[in-house]
Each structure stands twice: as structure tokens, then as C-alpha cells.
Amino acid sequence: MPGRVLDNPLVLPVLGLLLESPMHPYQVEVTLRERSEDGQWPLNRGSLNNVVAALAAAGWIEEHERAQREGRPARTVYALTDAGRTELVSRLDVQIRSAAREFSPFFAAISYLGTLGREGAVDALTERAQSLTARIESDQDKLTRALNDGVPALFVVEADYALHTARAELDWIASTIAGIRDGRLAWPAPPIHDVIA
């Protein structure tokens, strides 16, 4: 079981947070939620506790101290070990170098875009573009504020990457909508959705 848990996508952000400073699991959860407003990490308390236990069993983190506030249960504060730092660096290096395709529900859905029919596809893509535009504006505001507050650009490089990725997707959506409207994106006849219905 610990081996499979160590493949959980939460391993990397947990190790990264403990590189910043020792924390107890609840602190890790709160910090990840604050930094992941769009839920990019599959975060729930049970899976987080399993990851923390597996990291401790692997020797990548260790108990730093037990903290207790009046009227609250004791919390174990964990710190990154040398082995954990080595594992973090190794995983980061592999994941940054790798250009493997990553699954996304949107990628799977657009594989069947024709099922919606021309107008349905345009409507769905237009709504996604509107949501994406709002998210880009919000994320750009947050990034600008962070940089203006003196946060080094390297510390928010993932926000810059997310903005570039979202803008590229927005460009693709606009191009696809234009292709549907001007006929460059040929539609089967009869429409797929008519055959299915």
C-alpha cells in the first residue's frame, strides 16, 4: 500500500511545502487549499493523511515536534529529511524534463466534439471561453498583486505557466469556433448527434 500511495500526485506538493518549513498535516492541507483555488490537487483529508503516513514510512519526512494548543488535540509537525529532499529533487527533475502527455477531461471531451452538432459545439466552446477569460483575468490580477508585493517571480512561476496555458487554450477555442462557423472544420453529414438520437 505505501508504494502505491507514493505515486499519489499529492506527494510532490507535500514534500515541497515541507521543504519550505516543518508543518503539521492540517497546516499542509490549509496551505494547499490556499494555493490551489481551482483544485488542481486531488485534496481530501483522508488521502492527505495517507500520503503523510507513507512519506514517514518511506523515511522522506520525520516527526519534528508535537504541538498542542489548549483544548485541542496534539498535532505532529513533520519536517523533510535528507532522503525526502533527494526524492523531491529527483521527482521534480523527472517531471520537468518529461514531455509526456497528461490526461485532461477537456481533451477527452473534445475528441467527441462532433456529437454536439455545429451550434451545440459553438455554444459549449463559447461558454468555456467566457469562463476561461474570467479565470485568466482573475489569475492575472493575483499574479500582478503578488509581484507588486515583492514576491520573487520564481516563487510564482507556476501561476505564470498556468496563465500561458490558459491563453493558448483560449486561442485554440477561438480558432476552432471560427473554423466551425466558416466551414474549415468540416462536419459529417448527417450530423453525428442525429445518428445517435
N, C-alpha and C positions, 0 to 999 in steps of 0.2 A: 504493500500500500504506500509507504513513504516514497518509493521510487516514482510511482505514478503521480503522487501529489507534487513532486519536484518538477513535473512538467507543466504544472498549473501556470497560466500567464501572470498570476499574482506574485510569483517568486521574484521576478526581476524588480518590480516596484517596491516590494517589501525590503529586499536587500539594498536597493538604492536609498530608501528612506533611512534605514539603519546605518548606512554609510554617513548620512548627514548628522545623525545623533542617535543615541540609545532611546528607545521608546517602548511603551507597553502596547499590546495589540490594539487596545481601544484607540490610543493616540494614532497608531498607524491607520486604522480604519477612518478616523475623522480626517486626517491629513489627505488620504487618498480620495475621499469624497470631495473635499475642498478643491483638490487639483483636477478632479475628473467630473466636471459638471455634466458632461454628456454621457457619462457612464461607460468610458472606454475600457474600464477594467471590470470583469465579472465579480463584483464585490458583494459578499454577504458574510455575516459574522462567522457562520459555521465553516465556510471554505477558508476564510482568513485564519481561523484558529487551527484548522488542519494544516495549512501551509506553515504557520509558525511552528507547530509541533514537528513537522517534517524537517524544517530548516534546523531546528535544535537537535533532532535525532541525527541529522547529517553532519553536525558539528560546524555549520555555517554561521549560526548565531548561538549566543550563550546568555545565561542569566547575568544581568549586570547588577541589578538590585531588586528588592521587593519594596514597593512603595505603597503606603496606606494612608488614606485620609480618614479623618474621624467619621465614623458612621458608614464607611464604605469598605467593601472587601479589598484585601491586599491585591495589588497588581504587580505582575512580574515585568520588569523592564528588561528588554533584550538589547544586546549590542552585537555588532558584526564581529566575527572572528577573522583571523588572518586567512583561514581557509574560505570563509564566506566572501571576503574581499577578492580573493583569487577567483572564486566561482563567478562573482559579479562581473569582473573584468573579462573573463573568458566568455560568458554569455553575451555581454554587450558587444564584444568584438565579433562574435559569430553572427549575431543578429543584424549588426550594422553592415557587415560585409555581404550578407546574403541578400540576393535579389529574388528570393523565392516568391511565388505568387501567394498572396494572402486572401483567404476566403472572405467575401463580404456578402451579406444578404442582398444588397443592391445589385451586385454583379450577377448573382443567380437570377434575380427578378428580371433584369433587362435581357437576359437570354430568351425570355418569352414575351418580349415587348409587343410582338405582333398580335398576341392573343387579345390585347385591349382594343384593337382596331385603331385606325388613324386618330380619330378625335379623342378616344379614351387615352391613347398614348400621349398625345399632346397635353391633355388636361392633367394627367398624372405627372408628367415631366415638368409642366409649368408650376404645379403646386410644390414639387420638390425644389425647383429653382427658387421659388419665393422663400421657402423655409431655409434653404441653404444661404440665400442672400442675407436674411436676418441674422443667421448664425455667424456669417463672415463679419458682418458689421459689429456685432457684439464682441466677437473674439478679437477683432482688430482694436476695438476700444480698450479691452482689457490688456492686450499686449502693449499698446501705446502707453497706457497708465503705468504699467509695470516698468517699462523702460524709462519713462519720465521720472518715476520714483527712485531710479538709480539701480534697478535690478540689472545685473550684467546680462547681455544678450545671450550668452552661453547658457544661462540658467533657465531661459525660456525658449530655447531653440526648438523644442517640440511644438510650442504654440505657433512659431513661425512656419514650421513644416506643415502643421495642420491647416494653416491658412492657405499656403501654396497648393496643397492637395485639394482643398475645398474650391479654390478658384479654378483649378484645372477641371474639376468635375462640373462646375458651373458653365465653363466654356464648352465642354463636351455636350452638356444638355442643350445649350443654345444652338449649337451646330446641328444636333440631332433633330430638334424641333424644326429648324429651318429646312432640313433635309426632308422631313415628313411633309411639310407644307408645300415645298416646291417640287416634290416628286423625285428628288435624287435618291431618297430612301424608298425603294420600290416595295409596295405592299402586295402580298399574294391575293389572287382573285380566285374564288370568293374569299372574303376576309376570314382569317382563322377563327375568330370568335363566332362567326355564323356557322361554320362547320361544326364547332364544338357544341353550340346551342342546339 
